[in-house]
Amino acid sequence: MAVGVAGLLALLPTIGDACSDVPDAVTVQPERVRAAIAPGSDVLIVGDSYTRGSGSYDGRHGWAQDIVAELGWDATIDGVGGSGYVSGAAARASSFTYGARLHAHRFLDPDLVLVQGSQNDWVQGADQDVLQGTVERALREARQQWPDAVVIAVGPSAPRPRAEATTDISAAVAAGARAAGVPYVDPLAGQWFTDANSPSFAAADGQHLNDAGYAYLADRVAGSVRSLAAPRPADQCR
């Protein structure tokens, strides 16, 4: 299931030549990331229908299940369709926003926290400034709640042409994550889903991914977190 990631990663922080593209990148100690993503690590994944697995063969097997199997984690997977940092799913209930659900898991002791998505905030019609502030608060509180954990945000990852509607959302989440001191993995900026590969990876509704798409997304996220764990010179990305 390996997919090449060189030259296509778009994440904050990042490594290699891409550092020049993100001069204000957040940095995380690679040794902390290596420990957090090691096999057997306790991982919390909070996200939307992509984390739940909508569009897969059984509607319950998304990228989160794939990456957990690939990297050998012990994971708690919390995926709620229609949810986001601002959007609380179909009922718009505040208890289903990412911030509320992260807080609800406060009794866990994860090594790694992955927060995925935000494309449903477009459906909610969230103002960019409001979204950015909400992202910052949710991720900052997650860092405070789990000071020993590595917290990483993964942005919208829809296939094209749906991806075209998530540009402003991705920018707002990136800014919020940066303000909170959290690395941001940006599938949109990295062009993970293109006109060429989207037909093969999109589910029938064009809004979600199919099994192959989720496997691909899991592999790309895995490549990103491994890149964060790679040794690098102390002055890189500075």
Summary of the structure (lengths in Angstrom):
residues: 238
radius of gyration: 16.1
end to end distance: 33.4
largest distance: 47.8
contacts: 853
relative contact order: 0.20
helix: 42%
strand: 13%
